[in-house]
């Protein structure tokens, strides 16, 4: 049987080894996160979301959410583009984490963000609920919608 002091020392040594290993893995992960992936269709190189996200204030998140909603309603961006922008800029989450949060598969989330597939309003509502949005009726005419937005400032 080990003495209590030696056992405590052994536990500390083990914890130090685990932390050192985790730090080396984190540093290796940071290096891989900044590596740009070459693209075949010559689009700008993509980077991982975690490397791009920055902490933002609640006020900035609300302003950004309002800008995205306005662009979405005016037809300046697609539903998938809006969802991706909101997920990254407002919540700062990767697809896996966000998919778990809203209880959908990562594949479904990816397809919606890339404007592929035909999903029910229930799925779309699940995806937009964390941002305080849901599916609804809006005027078809962009001009009418723009007039309504300008007429009723908040």
Secondary structure as GFF3:
##gff-version 3
##sequence-region A 1 154
A	DSSP	alpha_helix	4	33	.	.	.	ID=ss1
A	DSSP	alpha_helix	49	52	.	.	.	ID=ss2
A	DSSP	alpha_helix	58	73	.	.	.	ID=ss3
A	DSSP	alpha_helix	79	86	.	.	.	ID=ss4
A	DSSP	pi_helix	87	91	.	.	.	ID=ss5
A	DSSP	alpha_helix	95	102	.	.	.	ID=ss6
A	DSSP	alpha_helix	106	113	.	.	.	ID=ss7
A	DSSP	alpha_helix	121	128	.	.	.	ID=ss8
A	DSSP	three_ten_helix	129	131	.	.	.	ID=ss9
A	DSSP	alpha_helix	142	151	.	.	.	ID=ss10
###
